Amino acid sequence: MFHFDKNFGLFVGDLTTNEFHKHYALQISVSEKPNMNLASKDGTEKSGDSFFVSSRVEHKLLSPKTQLTILINPLSSLGHQLYINYGELNVSILETGFKNKLVSILSKFNTSEINFKELCTLVTDTLNEYQCSCKIENHSNDDRIIKALEFFDDNFEKVYSLEEIAEICCLSPSRFLHLFKEKTGLNFRRYQLWNKMIKSLPFLSVNSITDTAHMFGFTDSSHYTRTFKETFGLTPKFMVQKNSQFIQV
């Protein structure tokens, strides 16, 4: 089962088959038992009950039991907090307190104490708690980048141009791009694609991939599918087949 919010998506289920892939989103995966296996393209493998995978890291996750995977927009406040905590590592285990909260939610779902909608609400609340320190502390040491990150969160409904964002931050477009990359380690232009992909999900749930591609400005279904997989690590066809629950915020 899938759920997508404006700055993250989540998937609950087993992963008995998978291929090496990479995606723009940051990834958190947890399970009740340390039986998940995470393989990296360089040949290293890790087993455990929690993992953080950084953006654009090629990997393959397998889990014989139900696991919870969260895909996070790196340009959100939550993504920025994760980048501060884990950004220097391609793959890491989660800090105990954060992991235990997510595992507890998954456990309640596995025992039918809560339903999928309630799981999504509890995960959202946990992620909101986790990002709070990022909004209080200026981790980037630059008020202009913090202002840009907060502006993205508060104005999700519109895709702003580079020139508009740079002007809000009192920077030239070239200076903004350089500073943004320096302070976050990420490419600003990917924010615009994340926004577009999230907005396409409700339409995709009731229309074909081809119609969705044309509606949201992609040249064809192949272009849309490629961008979708680069963003989330999954194909739109796979999500539709899994009867995904799409949420538009």
N, C-alpha and C positions, 0 to 999 in steps of 0.2 A: 504494500500500500504506500502511496505517495501523498505528500502534502507540500504545497509551495506557498510561501509568504513572499513579501517584497524583497527580503534580503537573505532568505535561506530556503532550502527545501529539505525534506526528510523522507527517508525510505525505511520501512520496517519489513523484515522478512529474512529468509535464509539466502545464502549465496553459495550454491553448490557448484555453479559454473561461472567462470568469468575469464576475461582476457586482459592482457596488459593494456592500460590506457592512461591518459592524463587529461586533466581538465583545469579550467580557470578557477573554479571554486576551491576554497579550502575545504578539507574533509575531516569530520570527526566520526569515528565509528566505535560503538561500545556493544558488549554482549554480557550476559550474566555469568558466563563461564569463560575461562581463558583459552578458548578453542578456536579463536579466529586466527587465520594465517595471512600475513601480509608479505608479499614478495615484491622486491624492487627489481628493476630491469638490470641492475648491476650484478644480480645473482644472490643478494642477501635476502634472508627470510626471517621474519619475526612472528612469534606466537604470543597471544595475550588477550586481554579483555577490553583493551582500549587503545586507540591509535589516533594520532593527528597526522594528516598528510598535507603538505604545503601545496601551493598552487603550481601547476605544470610539472609535477613529479610523476613519472611513469611508474605505475604500480598495478598490483592485482590482489584483491581482497577475497578470501574465501571464508565462509562460515557455515558449518553444518546445522547450526541452530539459529533461531531468530536473533537478529542483530538490528541495531538502530544506527543508520548512517545519516549524518547531517551535512549538507553541502551549503557553504556560506559564501556570500559575496565578499571578496576581500576588501572592497571599498566601503563597506558598511562600518559602523562603529564597532560592531562585534568582530568583524574581520580584522579591523585595526588592532583590537585588543589581542586577538589570537596571533597576529603578526608580531606584536611586541613580545609575547610570551614564548612563541615557538618559531618565529620567522627564520632564525638562523639555521634551523634543522629541517631537512627534507621530510623526515619521519620521526615522530616522537610518541611517547605514551602521555596520556593526559594526567594532569595533577589530580591527586586522590579525591579531594573534595568535590571538584567539578565532575569527575567521572562518576563518583558514587551517586550524585543527584540524578544523573542521566540513567544509570543502571537501575536505580530504584523505580524510576518511571517505567522503564522497559519491563521490569519484573511485575509491576502492577498490571500492565497490559497483557503480559503472558499468562497471568493467572485470572484474567477477565475481571479484575477489580475495577478497571477503567476501560472505556472503549477507545477507538482510534481518535475520535474527535477530542476526547479528554486528554489523551496522550499528547496531541498536537498543542493543546493549550498549556499543559504543564511544561513541555519542552520550550515553548515560546517564553514562558515566565522565567525559566531557568537561564535561557540565553540572555534575556533582558537584564537579569541580575548580574550576569557575568560581564556585561559590557559597561556597567555603570562606572567602574573606575576609569575607563577610557575617556568618558565624558567629563570626569572630574579632574583628572591629571593630564597635563599637556605632554604626552609622551613624545610627540614629534619635535618639541622645542620650537615650534613655529605656529603661531596663532592662525596664520593664513590657511595652512593645510587642515588644521582642526576645523576651521570655519567651513572649508569646502566639504569635509566629510559630514559635518552636521547638516549642511545645506542639502546634500544628496539624500540623507535620511528624511528630511522634512519636506522634500519636494519630489517624491518618487513619481508622481503622476505625470511629470513632464520630463522629456529628455532635453537637457540644455547643451548648447554648443560650447566648444572649448573657449571661444571668445567671451561668451556670457559668464562662464565660471571664472575665467581669468580676471575679468573686470570686477566681479564681486570680491575677489581676493586682492584687488589693487595690484595686479601683476600683468605683464605682457603675456600673451599666449605661450611664447617659447620659454619664458622664465617659469611660468606655472608648470609646464610639462616637466621641465628639468627638476624643479623643486619637489613636485609631487612624486616623481620617480625616486628622488634621493631620500625623501622622508618616509615613504611607504614601501618602497621596493616594487611598486606595481605600476602598470600602465593605465593612465586615466581613460583612454579610449575604450578599454574593456568595460568600464562602467556603463557606457551607452548601450553596448551589446547585451549586457546582463539585463538591463532595464527592458529592452525590446523583447528578449526571450521570455521573461517573466510575464509581460503583458500579453504574449501570444498564447499562453497556456490555456486560459478559459476558452478561447476560440478553437484551439486545437482539440479540446475535449469533445467538440460536437461537429467538427469539420475535418476535411481531409488534410494531409500534410501539404499537398500542393496548394490548396486554397489558403491555408494558413501562411504559407511562404509568400504568396502574392499579396495577401492582406497586409503583411508586416514588412514589405519592402525588400524581400529577398528575390533574387533572380529566378530561382526555381526550387523544387523540393530538395534537390541535392545540396544546394547552397544552405538552405534552412537546416537540413539534417546535419550537415558538417558543423555549422555554427552551434547547433544544439549540443552535439557531442563534445565539442571543444569546451563548452561552458559547463555542462553537467556530467560528462563522462558516460552518458547514456543516449540512446537514440530516441526520437519522438515515437517511433513505432513500438519500441519496447514499453514505453510508459503507457501508451494507449492500450496495448494488449494486457497490461497489468491492472486495467481498470483504475487508473490513477484518480485521486481526488484533487482537483485543481482548485486553488483558492486565490481569488483576486482581492488584494487589499486596497 
